[in-house]
């Protein structure tokens, strides 16, 4: 019953950062998922996979795991890099890549 503490990445389909500033504690699967022979659905008997706890800070998540006696692993944060792109650069005469429509 090892837990993983991480900060989720920003949604790639939206420009906002909602939900990417909080830390999550999720349990790693103890048993592999099985395939239902009749319908073909994947299922698991491990109910702890459904638990997702949210915390404001990493320290809060770590103190909760220590208080409850849950072994945990902290996944390092991967910060996104912002590319500075200017709209007029699309129409420069010395573009590195050719303009295609």
C-alpha positions as CSV (number, residue, x, y, z in Angstrom):
1,X,0.0,0.0,0.0
2,X,2.5,2.6,-1.2
3,X,1.2,6.0,-1.9
4,X,2.5,8.5,-4.5
5,X,2.5,12.2,-3.8
6,X,2.7,14.5,-6.8
7,X,1.6,17.7,-8.3
8,X,-0.5,17.2,-11.4
9,X,0.5,18.8,-14.7
10,X,-1.5,21.5,-16.4
11,X,-4.1,20.4,-18.8
12,X,-2.6,20.6,-22.3
13,X,-5.9,21.4,-23.9
14,X,-6.5,24.6,-21.9
15,X,-4.4,27.6,-21.1
16,X,-5.4,27.9,-17.4
17,X,-3.6,26.4,-14.5
18,X,-6.6,25.2,-12.4
19,X,-5.8,22.1,-10.4
20,X,-2.1,22.2,-11.0
21,X,-1.1,24.1,-7.9
22,X,-2.3,21.5,-5.4
23,X,-0.6,18.2,-4.4
24,X,-2.3,14.8,-4.7
25,X,-1.9,11.6,-2.8
26,X,-2.9,8.5,-4.7
27,X,-2.3,4.8,-3.9
28,X,-0.3,2.7,-6.3
29,X,-2.2,-0.4,-7.5
30,X,-1.6,-3.6,-5.5
31,X,-3.1,-6.0,-8.0
32,X,-3.1,-5.8,-11.7
33,X,-6.3,-5.0,-13.6
34,X,-8.2,-8.0,-15.1
35,X,-10.3,-8.3,-18.2
36,X,-13.9,-9.3,-17.8
37,X,-14.4,-12.3,-20.1
38,X,-18.0,-11.4,-21.0
39,X,-17.9,-7.6,-21.7
40,X,-14.2,-7.0,-22.1
41,X,-14.1,-4.3,-19.4
42,X,-11.0,-3.9,-17.3
43,X,-11.7,-4.1,-13.6
44,X,-9.8,-4.4,-10.4
45,X,-10.6,-5.6,-6.9
46,X,-8.3,-2.9,-5.4
47,X,-10.6,-0.2,-4.1
48,X,-7.7,2.1,-3.0
49,X,-7.1,3.0,-6.6
50,X,-10.2,5.2,-6.4
51,X,-8.9,7.4,-3.6
52,X,-7.4,10.7,-4.6
53,X,-6.6,13.1,-1.7
54,X,-5.8,16.8,-2.5
55,X,-3.5,19.0,-0.3
56,X,-2.5,22.6,-0.5
57,X,1.2,22.0,0.1
58,X,3.7,19.1,-0.1
59,X,4.3,19.3,3.7
60,X,0.5,18.8,4.4
61,X,0.5,15.7,2.2
62,X,3.7,14.3,3.8
63,X,2.4,14.9,7.3
64,X,-0.9,13.2,6.5
65,X,0.9,10.1,5.2
66,X,3.3,10.0,8.2
67,X,0.4,10.5,10.6
68,X,-1.6,7.7,9.0
69,X,1.4,5.4,8.7
70,X,1.3,5.2,4.9
71,X,4.6,4.6,3.1
72,X,4.9,7.2,0.3
73,X,7.1,8.3,-2.6
74,X,7.3,12.0,-3.6
75,X,7.4,12.5,-7.3
76,X,9.4,15.6,-8.3
77,X,7.6,18.6,-9.8
78,X,8.1,19.2,-13.5
79,X,7.7,22.8,-14.2
80,X,6.5,23.8,-17.7
81,X,8.6,26.1,-19.8
82,X,6.8,29.0,-21.4
83,X,7.8,29.7,-25.0
84,X,7.7,33.4,-25.8
85,X,6.2,33.6,-29.3
86,X,5.2,36.8,-31.0
87,X,2.4,36.8,-33.6
88,X,4.3,39.0,-36.1
89,X,7.1,36.5,-36.1
90,X,4.9,34.3,-38.3
91,X,5.2,36.7,-41.1
92,X,8.9,37.6,-41.0
93,X,10.8,37.3,-44.2
94,X,13.7,35.4,-42.5
95,X,11.7,32.6,-41.0
96,X,13.6,29.4,-40.3
97,X,10.6,27.2,-41.4
98,X,8.7,27.9,-44.6
99,X,5.2,29.3,-44.2
100,X,2.5,26.9,-45.4
101,X,-1.2,27.2,-45.5
